[in-house]
């Protein structure tokens, strides 16, 4: 189903995908490696990839709230 969506939009529409999983690990998520490769091929062709590194601000925020409740 995801492949069909990406395939229909390929070279026709803009598509934004966000993930906390690196591209090299996508084959571990999909049960079919050929399907994962086909999806990635369409996604990365003509794409701009932005990798954001660093710790999660949500985790830091949640930890600060826990600390405030204990006070």
mmCIF file as gemmi writes it, N, C-alpha and C atoms, coordinates in Angstrom:
data_model
loop_
_atom_site.group_PDB
_atom_site.id
_atom_site.type_symbol
_atom_site.label_atom_id
_atom_site.label_alt_id
_atom_site.label_comp_id
_atom_site.label_asym_id
_atom_site.label_entity_id
_atom_site.label_seq_id
_atom_site.pdbx_PDB_ins_code
_atom_site.Cartn_x
_atom_site.Cartn_y
_atom_site.Cartn_z
_atom_site.occupancy
_atom_site.B_iso_or_equiv
_atom_site.pdbx_formal_charge
_atom_site.auth_seq_id
_atom_site.auth_asym_id
_atom_site.pdbx_PDB_model_num
ATOM 1 N N . UNK Axp A 1 ? 0.818 -1.182 0 1 0 ? 1 A 1
ATOM 2 C CA . UNK Axp A 1 ? 0 0 0 1 0 ? 1 A 1
ATOM 3 C C . UNK Axp A 1 ? 0.874 1.264 0 1 0 ? 1 A 1
ATOM 4 N N . UNK Axp A 2 ? 1.917 1.288 0.841 1 0 ? 2 A 1
ATOM 5 C CA . UNK Axp A 2 ? 2.825 2.43 0.865 1 0 ? 2 A 1
ATOM 6 C C . UNK Axp A 2 ? 3.531 2.559 -0.482 1 0 ? 2 A 1
ATOM 7 N N . UNK Axp A 3 ? 3.944 1.422 -1.042 1 0 ? 3 A 1
ATOM 8 C CA . UNK Axp A 3 ? 4.594 1.453 -2.354 1 0 ? 3 A 1
ATOM 9 C C . UNK Axp A 3 ? 3.664 2.047 -3.402 1 0 ? 3 A 1
ATOM 10 N N . UNK Axp A 4 ? 2.399 1.649 -3.39 1 0 ? 4 A 1
ATOM 11 C CA . UNK Axp A 4 ? 1.442 2.167 -4.376 1 0 ? 4 A 1
ATOM 12 C C . UNK Axp A 4 ? 1.296 3.679 -4.259 1 0 ? 4 A 1
ATOM 13 N N . UNK Axp A 5 ? 1.261 4.189 -3.048 1 0 ? 5 A 1
ATOM 14 C CA . UNK Axp A 5 ? 1.174 5.632 -2.84 1 0 ? 5 A 1
ATOM 15 C C . UNK Axp A 5 ? 2.403 6.338 -3.408 1 0 ? 5 A 1
ATOM 16 N N . UNK Axp A 6 ? 3.581 5.845 -3.051 1 0 ? 6 A 1
ATOM 17 C CA . UNK Axp A 6 ? 4.821 6.459 -3.529 1 0 ? 6 A 1
ATOM 18 C C . UNK Axp A 6 ? 4.928 6.33 -5.043 1 0 ? 6 A 1
ATOM 19 N N . UNK Axp A 7 ? 4.576 5.179 -5.568 1 0 ? 7 A 1
ATOM 20 C CA . UNK Axp A 7 ? 4.658 4.957 -7.014 1 0 ? 7 A 1
ATOM 21 C C . UNK Axp A 7 ? 3.728 5.892 -7.782 1 0 ? 7 A 1
ATOM 22 N N . UNK Axp A 8 ? 2.508 6.1 -7.28 1 0 ? 8 A 1
ATOM 23 C CA . UNK Axp A 8 ? 1.562 7.002 -7.955 1 0 ? 8 A 1
ATOM 24 C C . UNK Axp A 8 ? 2.044 8.448 -7.942 1 0 ? 8 A 1
ATOM 25 N N . UNK Axp A 9 ? 2.724 8.848 -6.889 1 0 ? 9 A 1
ATOM 26 C CA . UNK Axp A 9 ? 3.185 10.233 -6.761 1 0 ? 9 A 1
ATOM 27 C C . UNK Axp A 9 ? 4.539 10.464 -7.425 1 0 ? 9 A 1
ATOM 28 N N . UNK Axp A 10 ? 5.266 9.387 -7.727 1 0 ? 10 A 1
ATOM 29 C CA . UNK Axp A 10 ? 6.624 9.478 -8.257 1 0 ? 10 A 1
ATOM 30 C C . UNK Axp A 10 ? 6.675 10.329 -9.524 1 0 ? 10 A 1
ATOM 31 N N . UNK Axp A 11 ? 7.492 11.366 -9.493 1 0 ? 11 A 1
ATOM 32 C CA . UNK Axp A 11 ? 7.712 12.318 -10.585 1 0 ? 11 A 1
ATOM 33 C C . UNK Axp A 11 ? 6.453 13.077 -11.005 1 0 ? 11 A 1
ATOM 34 N N . UNK Axp A 12 ? 5.411 13.062 -10.155 1 0 ? 12 A 1
ATOM 35 C CA . UNK Axp A 12 ? 4.188 13.806 -10.456 1 0 ? 12 A 1
ATOM 36 C C . UNK Axp A 12 ? 3.865 14.829 -9.374 1 0 ? 12 A 1
ATOM 37 N N . UNK Axp A 13 ? 4.093 14.474 -8.133 1 0 ? 13 A 1
ATOM 38 C CA . UNK Axp A 13 ? 3.727 15.32 -6.992 1 0 ? 13 A 1
ATOM 39 C C . UNK Axp A 13 ? 4.885 15.377 -6.006 1 0 ? 13 A 1
ATOM 40 N N . UNK Axp A 14 ? 4.911 16.422 -5.223 1 0 ? 14 A 1
ATOM 41 C CA . UNK Axp A 14 ? 5.895 16.518 -4.141 1 0 ? 14 A 1
ATOM 42 C C . UNK Axp A 14 ? 5.442 15.65 -2.976 1 0 ? 14 A 1
ATOM 43 N N . UNK Axp A 15 ? 6.404 15.026 -2.334 1 0 ? 15 A 1
ATOM 44 C CA . UNK Axp A 15 ? 6.102 14.158 -1.2 1 0 ? 15 A 1
ATOM 45 C C . UNK Axp A 15 ? 7.13 14.406 -0.107 1 0 ? 15 A 1
ATOM 46 N N . UNK Axp A 16 ? 6.657 14.592 1.098 1 0 ? 16 A 1
ATOM 47 C CA . UNK Axp A 16 ? 7.547 14.747 2.246 1 0 ? 16 A 1
ATOM 48 C C . UNK Axp A 16 ? 7.37 13.527 3.139 1 0 ? 16 A 1
ATOM 49 N N . UNK Axp A 17 ? 8.482 12.926 3.504 1 0 ? 17 A 1
ATOM 50 C CA . UNK Axp A 17 ? 8.468 11.77 4.393 1 0 ? 17 A 1
ATOM 51 C C . UNK Axp A 17 ? 9.396 12.076 5.556 1 0 ? 17 A 1
ATOM 52 N N . UNK Axp A 18 ? 8.908 11.88 6.756 1 0 ? 18 A 1
ATOM 53 C CA . UNK Axp A 18 ? 9.762 12.027 7.936 1 0 ? 18 A 1
ATOM 54 C C . UNK Axp A 18 ? 9.868 10.671 8.621 1 0 ? 18 A 1
ATOM 55 N N . UNK Axp A 19 ? 11.041 10.398 9.149 1 0 ? 19 A 1
ATOM 56 C CA . UNK Axp A 19 ? 11.254 9.122 9.815 1 0 ? 19 A 1
ATOM 57 C C . UNK Axp A 19 ? 12.397 9.243 10.802 1 0 ? 19 A 1
ATOM 58 N N . UNK Axp A 20 ? 12.321 8.488 11.858 1 0 ? 20 A 1
ATOM 59 C CA . UNK Axp A 20 ? 13.439 8.418 12.788 1 0 ? 20 A 1
ATOM 60 C C . UNK Axp A 20 ? 14.314 7.206 12.489 1 0 ? 20 A 1
ATOM 61 N N . UNK Axp A 21 ? 14.078 6.589 11.351 1 0 ? 21 A 1
ATOM 62 C CA . UNK Axp A 21 ? 14.84 5.414 10.927 1 0 ? 21 A 1
ATOM 63 C C . UNK Axp A 21 ? 15.696 5.802 9.732 1 0 ? 21 A 1
ATOM 64 N N . UNK Axp A 22 ? 16.979 5.481 9.792 1 0 ? 22 A 1
ATOM 65 C CA . UNK Axp A 22 ? 17.875 5.834 8.692 1 0 ? 22 A 1
ATOM 66 C C . UNK Axp A 22 ? 17.522 5.019 7.446 1 0 ? 22 A 1
ATOM 67 N N . UNK Axp A 23 ? 17.868 5.566 6.293 1 0 ? 23 A 1
ATOM 68 C CA . UNK Axp A 23 ? 17.543 4.896 5.032 1 0 ? 23 A 1
ATOM 69 C C . UNK Axp A 23 ? 18.148 3.499 4.962 1 0 ? 23 A 1
ATOM 70 N N . UNK Axp A 24 ? 19.312 3.318 5.528 1 0 ? 24 A 1
ATOM 71 C CA . UNK Axp A 24 ? 19.967 2.007 5.489 1 0 ? 24 A 1
ATOM 72 C C . UNK Axp A 24 ? 19.216 0.951 6.3 1 0 ? 24 A 1
ATOM 73 N N . UNK Axp A 25 ? 18.351 1.372 7.208 1 0 ? 25 A 1
ATOM 74 C CA . UNK Axp A 25 ? 17.599 0.429 8.045 1 0 ? 25 A 1
ATOM 75 C C . UNK Axp A 25 ? 16.19 0.148 7.526 1 0 ? 25 A 1
ATOM 76 N N . UNK Axp A 26 ? 15.789 0.792 6.439 1 0 ? 26 A 1
ATOM 77 C CA . UNK Axp A 26 ? 14.434 0.591 5.93 1 0 ? 26 A 1
ATOM 78 C C . UNK Axp A 26 ? 14.194 -0.836 5.46 1 0 ? 26 A 1
ATOM 79 N N . UNK Axp A 27 ? 15.225 -1.508 4.985 1 0 ? 27 A 1
ATOM 80 C CA . UNK Axp A 27 ? 15.031 -2.891 4.539 1 0 ? 27 A 1
ATOM 81 C C . UNK Axp A 27 ? 14.698 -3.809 5.707 1 0 ? 27 A 1
ATOM 82 N N . UNK Axp A 28 ? 15.034 -3.412 6.927 1 0 ? 28 A 1
ATOM 83 C CA . UNK Axp A 28 ? 14.683 -4.209 8.109 1 0 ? 28 A 1
ATOM 84 C C . UNK Axp A 28 ? 13.203 -4.077 8.459 1 0 ? 28 A 1
ATOM 85 N N . UNK Axp A 29 ? 12.572 -2.987 8.049 1 0 ? 29 A 1
ATOM 86 C CA . UNK Axp A 29 ? 11.175 -2.731 8.387 1 0 ? 29 A 1
ATOM 87 C C . UNK Axp A 29 ? 10.232 -3.478 7.449 1 0 ? 29 A 1
ATOM 88 N N . UNK Axp A 30 ? 10.552 -3.44 6.172 1 0 ? 30 A 1
ATOM 89 C CA . UNK Axp A 30 ? 9.702 -4.096 5.183 1 0 ? 30 A 1
ATOM 90 C C . UNK Axp A 30 ? 10.101 -5.56 5.071 1 0 ? 30 A 1
ATOM 91 N N . UNK Axp A 31 ? 9.121 -6.432 4.971 1 0 ? 31 A 1
ATOM 92 C CA . UNK Axp A 31 ? 9.413 -7.861 4.886 1 0 ? 31 A 1
ATOM 93 C C . UNK Axp A 31 ? 10.011 -8.243 3.537 1 0 ? 31 A 1
ATOM 94 N N . UNK Axp A 32 ? 9.778 -7.434 2.533 1 0 ? 32 A 1
ATOM 95 C CA . UNK Axp A 32 ? 10.285 -7.703 1.187 1 0 ? 32 A 1
ATOM 96 C C . UNK Axp A 32 ? 11.385 -6.685 0.859 1 0 ? 32 A 1
ATOM 97 N N . UNK Axp A 33 ? 12.631 -7.166 0.765 1 0 ? 33 A 1
ATOM 98 C CA . UNK Axp A 33 ? 13.754 -6.266 0.482 1 0 ? 33 A 1
ATOM 99 C C . UNK Axp A 33 ? 13.64 -5.598 -0.882 1 0 ? 33 A 1
ATOM 100 N N . UNK Axp A 34 ? 13.095 -6.307 -1.864 1 0 ? 34 A 1
ATOM 101 C CA . UNK Axp A 34 ? 12.92 -5.721 -3.201 1 0 ? 34 A 1
ATOM 102 C C . UNK Axp A 34 ? 11.929 -4.565 -3.14 1 0 ? 34 A 1
ATOM 103 N N . UNK Axp A 35 ? 10.864 -4.734 -2.379 1 0 ? 35 A 1
ATOM 104 C CA . UNK Axp A 35 ? 9.863 -3.681 -2.224 1 0 ? 35 A 1
ATOM 105 C C . UNK Axp A 35 ? 10.47 -2.474 -1.508 1 0 ? 35 A 1
ATOM 106 N N . UNK Axp A 36 ? 11.221 -2.722 -0.457 1 0 ? 36 A 1
ATOM 107 C CA . UNK Axp A 36 ? 11.886 -1.631 0.267 1 0 ? 36 A 1
ATOM 108 C C . UNK Axp A 36 ? 12.834 -0.879 -0.655 1 0 ? 36 A 1
ATOM 109 N N . UNK Axp A 37 ? 13.58 -1.599 -1.465 1 0 ? 37 A 1
ATOM 110 C CA . UNK Axp A 37 ? 14.505 -0.962 -2.407 1 0 ? 37 A 1
ATOM 111 C C . UNK Axp A 37 ? 13.766 -0.136 -3.444 1 0 ? 37 A 1
ATOM 112 N N . UNK Axp A 38 ? 12.641 -0.637 -3.926 1 0 ? 38 A 1
ATOM 113 C CA . UNK Axp A 38 ? 11.847 0.102 -4.917 1 0 ? 38 A 1
ATOM 114 C C . UNK Axp A 38 ? 11.274 1.385 -4.317 1 0 ? 38 A 1
ATOM 115 N N . UNK Axp A 39 ? 10.806 1.307 -3.089 1 0 ? 39 A 1
ATOM 116 C CA . UNK Axp A 39 ? 10.277 2.498 -2.411 1 0 ? 39 A 1
ATOM 117 C C . UNK Axp A 39 ? 11.387 3.518 -2.211 1 0 ? 39 A 1
ATOM 118 N N . UNK Axp A 40 ? 12.515 3.071 -1.678 1 0 ? 40 A 1
ATOM 119 C CA . UNK Axp A 40 ? 13.633 3.983 -1.439 1 0 ? 40 A 1
ATOM 120 C C . UNK Axp A 40 ? 14.147 4.597 -2.728 1 0 ? 40 A 1
ATOM 121 N N . UNK Axp A 41 ? 14.184 3.805 -3.789 1 0 ? 41 A 1
ATOM 122 C CA . UNK Axp A 41 ? 14.637 4.308 -5.086 1 0 ? 41 A 1
ATOM 123 C C . UNK Axp A 41 ? 13.778 5.481 -5.534 1 0 ? 41 A 1
ATOM 124 N N . UNK Axp A 42 ? 12.472 5.349 -5.402 1 0 ? 42 A 1
ATOM 125 C CA . UNK Axp A 42 ? 11.561 6.422 -5.811 1 0 ? 42 A 1
ATOM 126 C C . UNK Axp A 42 ? 11.634 7.62 -4.867 1 0 ? 42 A 1
ATOM 127 N N . UNK Axp A 43 ? 11.819 7.355 -3.579 1 0 ? 43 A 1
ATOM 128 C CA . UNK Axp A 43 ? 11.866 8.445 -2.607 1 0 ? 43 A 1
ATOM 129 C C . UNK Axp A 43 ? 13.132 9.291 -2.735 1 0 ? 43 A 1
ATOM 130 N N . UNK Axp A 44 ? 14.271 8.661 -2.941 1 0 ? 44 A 1
ATOM 131 C CA . UNK Axp A 44 ? 15.523 9.419 -2.94 1 0 ? 44 A 1
ATOM 132 C C . UNK Axp A 44 ? 15.864 10.029 -4.294 1 0 ? 44 A 1
ATOM 133 N N . UNK Axp A 45 ? 15.247 9.53 -5.368 1 0 ? 45 A 1
ATOM 134 C CA . UNK Axp A 45 ? 15.481 10.109 -6.688 1 0 ? 45 A 1
ATOM 135 C C . UNK Axp A 45 ? 14.877 11.509 -6.721 1 0 ? 45 A 1
ATOM 136 N N . UNK Axp A 46 ? 15.62 12.5 -7.096 1 0 ? 46 A 1
ATOM 137 C CA . UNK Axp A 46 ? 15.194 13.911 -7.127 1 0 ? 46 A 1
ATOM 138 C C . UNK Axp A 46 ? 14.893 14.462 -5.727 1 0 ? 46 A 1
ATOM 139 N N . UNK Axp A 47 ? 15.487 13.896 -4.684 1 0 ? 47 A 1
ATOM 140 C CA . UNK Axp A 47 ? 15.118 14.343 -3.337 1 0 ? 47 A 1
ATOM 141 C C . UNK Axp A 47 ? 16.21 15.174 -2.68 1 0 ? 47 A 1
ATOM 142 N N . UNK Axp A 48 ? 15.801 15.873 -1.668 1 0 ? 48 A 1
ATOM 143 C CA . UNK Axp A 48 ? 16.72 16.559 -0.761 1 0 ? 48 A 1
ATOM 144 C C . UNK Axp A 48 ? 16.557 15.894 0.595 1 0 ? 48 A 1
ATOM 145 N N . UNK Axp A 49 ? 17.623 15.3 1.078 1 0 ? 49 A 1
ATOM 146 C CA . UNK Axp A 49 ? 17.566 14.587 2.347 1 0 ? 49 A 1
ATOM 147 C C . UNK Axp A 49 ? 18.162 15.475 3.431 1 0 ? 49 A 1
ATOM 148 N N . UNK Axp A 50 ? 17.415 15.65 4.498 1 0 ? 50 A 1
ATOM 149 C CA . UNK Axp A 50 ? 17.863 16.469 5.623 1 0 ? 50 A 1
ATOM 150 C C . UNK Axp A 50 ? 17.978 15.557 6.841 1 0 ? 50 A 1
ATOM 151 N N . UNK Axp A 51 ? 19.19 15.378 7.317 1 0 ? 51 A 1
ATOM 152 C CA . UNK Axp A 51 ? 19.417 14.59 8.53 1 0 ? 51 A 1
ATOM 153 C C . UNK Axp A 51 ? 19.563 15.544 9.698 1 0 ? 51 A 1
ATOM 154 N N . UNK Axp A 52 ? 18.762 15.345 10.702 1 0 ? 52 A 1
ATOM 155 C CA . UNK Axp A 52 ? 18.816 16.178 11.898 1 0 ? 52 A 1
ATOM 156 C C . UNK Axp A 52 ? 19.397 15.332 13.019 1 0 ? 52 A 1
ATOM 157 N N . UNK Axp A 53 ? 20.507 15.795 13.546 1 0 ? 53 A 1
ATOM 158 C CA . UNK Axp A 53 ? 21.177 15.057 14.608 1 0 ? 53 A 1
ATOM 159 C C . UNK Axp A 53 ? 21.003 15.784 15.93 1 0 ? 53 A 1
ATOM 160 N N . UNK Axp A 54 ? 21.036 15.034 16.987 1 0 ? 54 A 1
ATOM 161 C CA . UNK Axp A 54 ? 20.927 15.643 18.311 1 0 ? 54 A 1
ATOM 162 C C . UNK Axp A 54 ? 19.916 14.906 19.16 1 0 ? 54 A 1
ATOM 163 N N . UNK Axp A 55 ? 19.87 15.297 20.394 1 0 ? 55 A 1
ATOM 164 C CA . UNK Axp A 55 ? 18.93 14.647 21.301 1 0 ? 55 A 1
ATOM 165 C C . UNK Axp A 55 ? 17.531 15.232 21.114 1 0 ? 55 A 1
ATOM 166 N N . UNK Axp A 56 ? 16.565 14.465 21.495 1 0 ? 56 A 1
ATOM 167 C CA . UNK Axp A 56 ? 15.168 14.852 21.333 1 0 ? 56 A 1
ATOM 168 C C . UNK Axp A 56 ? 14.786 15.926 22.343 1 0 ? 56 A 1
ATOM 169 N N . UNK Axp A 57 ? 14.205 17.002 21.862 1 0 ? 57 A 1
ATOM 170 C CA . UNK Axp A 57 ? 13.728 18.04 22.786 1 0 ? 57 A 1
ATOM 171 C C . UNK Axp A 57 ? 12.524 17.533 23.571 1 0 ? 57 A 1
ATOM 172 N N . UNK Axp A 58 ? 11.774 16.598 23.019 1 0 ? 58 A 1
ATOM 173 C CA . UNK Axp A 58 ? 10.613 16.056 23.734 1 0 ? 58 A 1
ATOM 174 C C . UNK Axp A 58 ? 11.056 15.281 24.976 1 0 ? 58 A 1
ATOM 175 N N . UNK Axp A 59 ? 12.126 14.516 24.835 1 0 ? 59 A 1
ATOM 176 C CA . UNK Axp A 59 ? 12.641 13.767 25.98 1 0 ? 59 A 1
ATOM 177 C C . UNK Axp A 59 ? 13.109 14.715 27.07 1 0 ? 59 A 1
ATOM 178 N N . UNK Axp A 60 ? 13.854 15.74 26.683 1 0 ? 60 A 1
ATOM 179 C CA . UNK Axp A 60 ? 14.334 16.717 27.666 1 0 ? 60 A 1
ATOM 180 C C . UNK Axp A 60 ? 13.166 17.424 28.344 1 0 ? 60 A 1
ATOM 181 N N . UNK Axp A 61 ? 12.148 17.765 27.577 1 0 ? 61 A 1
ATOM 182 C CA . UNK Axp A 61 ? 10.973 18.441 28.138 1 0 ? 61 A 1
ATOM 183 C C . UNK Axp A 61 ? 10.232 17.528 29.112 1 0 ? 61 A 1
ATOM 184 N N . UNK Axp A 62 ? 10.07 16.27 28.742 1 0 ? 62 A 1
ATOM 185 C CA . UNK Axp A 62 ? 9.376 15.321 29.616 1 0 ? 62 A 1
ATOM 186 C C . UNK Axp A 62 ? 10.149 15.111 30.912 1 0 ? 62 A 1
ATOM 187 N N . UNK Axp A 63 ? 11.466 15.01 30.809 1 0 ? 63 A 1
ATOM 188 C CA . UNK Axp A 63 ? 12.279 14.831 32.012 1 0 ? 63 A 1
ATOM 189 C C . UNK Axp A 63 ? 12.215 16.051 32.919 1 0 ? 63 A 1
ATOM 190 N N . UNK Axp A 64 ? 12.162 17.241 32.327 1 0 ? 64 A 1
ATOM 191 C CA . UNK Axp A 64 ? 12.068 18.444 33.161 1 0 ? 64 A 1
ATOM 192 C C . UNK Axp A 64 ? 10.716 18.515 33.864 1 0 ? 64 A 1
ATOM 193 N N . UNK Axp A 65 ? 9.661 18.04 33.219 1 0 ? 65 A 1
ATOM 194 C CA . UNK Axp A 65 ? 8.343 18.024 33.857 1 0 ? 65 A 1
ATOM 195 C C . UNK Axp A 65 ? 8.314 17.045 35.019 1 0 ? 65 A 1
ATOM 196 N N . UNK Axp A 66 ? 8.969 15.9 34.848 1 0 ? 66 A 1
ATOM 197 C CA . UNK Axp A 66 ? 9.04 14.914 35.926 1 0 ? 66 A 1
ATOM 198 C C . UNK Axp A 66 ? 9.788 15.512 37.106 1 0 ? 66 A 1
ATOM 199 N N . UNK Axp A 67 ? 10.878 16.222 36.835 1 0 ? 67 A 1
ATOM 200 C CA . UNK Axp A 67 ? 11.651 16.872 37.896 1 0 ? 67 A 1
ATOM 201 C C . UNK Axp A 67 ? 10.841 17.927 38.622 1 0 ? 67 A 1
ATOM 202 N N . UNK Axp A 68 ? 9.984 18.653 37.902 1 0 ? 68 A 1
ATOM 203 C CA . UNK Axp A 68 ? 9.153 19.691 38.515 1 0 ? 68 A 1
ATOM 204 C C . UNK Axp A 68 ? 8.086 19.08 39.416 1 0 ? 68 A 1
ATOM 205 N N . UNK Axp A 69 ? 7.552 17.924 39.021 1 0 ? 69 A 1
ATOM 206 C CA . UNK Axp A 69 ? 6.509 17.28 39.826 1 0 ? 69 A 1
ATOM 207 C C . UNK Axp A 69 ? 7.066 16.767 41.146 1 0 ? 69 A 1
ATOM 208 N N . UNK Axp A 70 ? 8.34 16.353 41.138 1 0 ? 70 A 1
ATOM 209 C CA . UNK Axp A 70 ? 8.949 15.814 42.35 1 0 ? 70 A 1
ATOM 210 C C . UNK Axp A 70 ? 9.261 16.911 43.352 1 0 ? 70 A 1
ATOM 211 N N . UNK Axp A 71 ? 9.392 18.162 42.908 1 0 ? 71 A 1
ATOM 212 C CA . UNK Axp A 71 ? 9.731 19.281 43.806 1 0 ? 71 A 1
ATOM 213 C C . UNK Axp A 71 ? 8.598 19.668 44.694 1 0 ? 71 A 1
